């Protein structure tokens, strides 16, 4: 019998009564007092209060009660108490009200009758049905369908028990004959389920007699019955004959799942493809696609020539409502698509892209973004391109929607990466739209794209276009720099522009003609100085942008660099390979390349000596170096991170890249709650173009995700003003703190019972894309754990090993942190019809560490669930 739940919401203003008061009201109160008291009892039982001791009190007066409210509340009370003793026999209190229950089975009020039937369905003692069987069976023919449904559910529960099944054998024979005349669809379906569980032959005869019925509930029962019996022929018959779209869909999906022959699978696929011409909801489309994917994985069908038909599922409305479904459909279509259909699919996606509406204000055009990403995949896989569409995508760089403009950049990057594609034409179109870009993030992406695919001609063209865009006064990033006040949400793009111009400087070495080289150099200097002047005039220029732009201009205009350009022009080699920049070794760290012009070439500065110092190429040391600021910031800062059991030590290198003597350089370090700063590092003064080192020590109180960040403040000698600079955050994850450790099996069990903190996490993974062993290995790997004990159930046998394909897998996993916090994991995974259910109990001595490890397990499982 299906379990039912009832939710009651109460807002009583009076105070709750004690148990003694309730018992007194139920014994000596009026009918109204008893209703009020019993209502409070039912509410308290719903909140977990045990009122089992009131059962005897209620059975003393309930048989004489006439108020239907009081009778209904009594049956609600009975749903929350135990009606059997420890030996499985009915309690004496229940026997006292047996006659009342028998009379209520024939009560004129259908609600009272229904509640009495529900209570009788819980009885397990067959002797009590000598008096209750006949009135219970008579409710099958009641005029009210609610009463009939309750009777069918009760009989299904009673006939499903071994103790009471024999009692109702004669009732079952009568029900088989009368079920055909049942007109309520739900009652008919419940009656068929009872017959199917007891007599398979009778259920099959009902199917043949009523297979043309219009009752969808009964048809679904027929379908479920055929699935349990693995009756492929019946499923095939229903899929071809069925007029209902929902039943036909389920039948075709089952036929693909169970079909043993290619003929059955092909029949089901044809039925599903016919549905693709109708309007289907997202759930139906998902079922069709996953059924076809399952058939393809098992080799039941190759799906030749059906890719375009399934692509019809990809509509603007589907992409707008459920973009995840659209991506799953596209992924499957691309798997089965043949090459000759690629152009047709590209045309279809392009048509859908053009028909989808773009919301320029107040929303995100999800459908347009999806179709643009789909066309990008077609470009990468099949190298298909359309010049007119490329122009349309370039125009999207100036869109008011940053998401759409960002997807346009990704498409253009994929297009330019094609070997057969000449990048100059596309880059020229992109450069022509550089004055229309409205967001700084898009400008950074576009400049990075140009830097990736540019040559010396493109370098000159883009720098010139940037110079002209600064005077365009358009509503864009570059055109809006002349505004008197920059919006608070926007950042002055000086560092971005300086970094890009510095990247364009490498193309000076590719210029053979000294005039051409000088022209590019002048354009870069002019653009840098113009950006700096516009920012200073508008008051938006920050210190980092000023230093970066002036460094680029000063670097290119220095006499040393001018002599290098002159000597390079005379010493050009005829071989173009010799003009290309040489790759640097890993140990040659590209630090502080913009500082060298102020020092003598004969005597290197301390910064150059530090950068040129040869050290052992330790991979662990390289990995632990963290850059706290950009190389074009006024104060360049990086650190080496060392972690031990209790401390985090930061060995900080600070470089003054300004032309000013700075004093009172202080670090204002901000950390998460589990990291404490012992001493705040500071420097009294630092000279221009010089470096100093200092150490900061922090204590990690608990192993958990955390961060270290802050700002640097410094003052200029002889001035009253100070400037501040943000530091890049150093983020620590729990995975950085975990390390492998082993423990004995008995010690694991002993400590498990005394640990204070526990987190429980469970997740259902749909499909069978991952085996139980793969899921357990993924969790063991990410937690750096050691498997202490293993139990599996495979083909009915329980083993202490992983097994090949177990049905149930249980593992005890142990891991620890750098701070010595031991963590214990009990993993239980089992297969279901729809996929895998993974449950994890995590225990430890510290609450925060246990919670963080639970988040890590959750993140890993969700990543596995999303992986195709």
Secondary structure as GFF3:
##gff-version 3
##sequence-region A 1 868
A	DSSP	alpha_helix	19	28	.	.	.	ID=ss1
A	DSSP	alpha_helix	31	46	.	.	.	ID=ss2
A	DSSP	three_ten_helix	52	54	.	.	.	ID=ss3
A	DSSP	alpha_helix	55	61	.	.	.	ID=ss4
A	DSSP	three_ten_helix	62	64	.	.	.	ID=ss5
A	DSSP	alpha_helix	68	78	.	.	.	ID=ss6
A	DSSP	alpha_helix	92	96	.	.	.	ID=ss7
A	DSSP	alpha_helix	98	104	.	.	.	ID=ss8
A	DSSP	alpha_helix	110	120	.	.	.	ID=ss9
A	DSSP	three_ten_helix	126	128	.	.	.	ID=ss10
A	DSSP	alpha_helix	129	138	.	.	.	ID=ss11
A	DSSP	three_ten_helix	139	141	.	.	.	ID=ss12
A	DSSP	alpha_helix	145	159	.	.	.	ID=ss13
A	DSSP	alpha_helix	162	165	.	.	.	ID=ss14
A	DSSP	three_ten_helix	166	168	.	.	.	ID=ss15
A	DSSP	alpha_helix	169	178	.	.	.	ID=ss16
A	DSSP	three_ten_helix	179	181	.	.	.	ID=ss17
A	DSSP	alpha_helix	185	198	.	.	.	ID=ss18
A	DSSP	alpha_helix	200	210	.	.	.	ID=ss19
A	DSSP	alpha_helix	216	228	.	.	.	ID=ss20
A	DSSP	alpha_helix	232	241	.	.	.	ID=ss21
A	DSSP	alpha_helix	245	258	.	.	.	ID=ss22
A	DSSP	alpha_helix	262	275	.	.	.	ID=ss23
A	DSSP	alpha_helix	282	297	.	.	.	ID=ss24
A	DSSP	alpha_helix	307	311	.	.	.	ID=ss25
A	DSSP	alpha_helix	316	321	.	.	.	ID=ss26
A	DSSP	alpha_helix	323	336	.	.	.	ID=ss27
A	DSSP	three_ten_helix	339	341	.	.	.	ID=ss28
A	DSSP	alpha_helix	342	355	.	.	.	ID=ss29
A	DSSP	alpha_helix	366	382	.	.	.	ID=ss30
A	DSSP	alpha_helix	387	395	.	.	.	ID=ss31
A	DSSP	three_ten_helix	396	398	.	.	.	ID=ss32
A	DSSP	alpha_helix	402	416	.	.	.	ID=ss33
A	DSSP	alpha_helix	423	432	.	.	.	ID=ss34
A	DSSP	three_ten_helix	434	436	.	.	.	ID=ss35
A	DSSP	alpha_helix	440	453	.	.	.	ID=ss36
A	DSSP	alpha_helix	456	469	.	.	.	ID=ss37
A	DSSP	alpha_helix	494	504	.	.	.	ID=ss38
A	DSSP	three_ten_helix	505	510	.	.	.	ID=ss39
A	DSSP	alpha_helix	514	538	.	.	.	ID=ss40
A	DSSP	alpha_helix	543	557	.	.	.	ID=ss41
A	DSSP	alpha_helix	559	570	.	.	.	ID=ss42
A	DSSP	three_ten_helix	576	579	.	.	.	ID=ss43
A	DSSP	three_ten_helix	596	598	.	.	.	ID=ss44
A	DSSP	alpha_helix	606	612	.	.	.	ID=ss45
A	DSSP	alpha_helix	619	623	.	.	.	ID=ss46
A	DSSP	beta_strand	625	627	.	.	.	ID=ss47
A	DSSP	beta_strand	635	643	.	.	.	ID=ss48
A	DSSP	beta_strand	647	656	.	.	.	ID=ss49
A	DSSP	beta_strand	662	671	.	.	.	ID=ss50
A	DSSP	beta_strand	675	677	.	.	.	ID=ss51
A	DSSP	beta_strand	682	686	.	.	.	ID=ss52
A	DSSP	beta_strand	691	700	.	.	.	ID=ss53
A	DSSP	beta_strand	706	716	.	.	.	ID=ss54
A	DSSP	beta_strand	722	732	.	.	.	ID=ss55
A	DSSP	alpha_helix	734	737	.	.	.	ID=ss56
A	DSSP	beta_strand	738	739	.	.	.	ID=ss57
A	DSSP	alpha_helix	745	752	.	.	.	ID=ss58
A	DSSP	beta_strand	757	766	.	.	.	ID=ss59
A	DSSP	alpha_helix	772	782	.	.	.	ID=ss60
A	DSSP	beta_strand	786	794	.	.	.	ID=ss61
A	DSSP	beta_strand	797	799	.	.	.	ID=ss62
A	DSSP	beta_strand	808	817	.	.	.	ID=ss63
A	DSSP	beta_strand	822	831	.	.	.	ID=ss64
A	DSSP	beta_strand	835	844	.	.	.	ID=ss65
A	DSSP	alpha_helix	847	866	.	.	.	ID=ss66
###
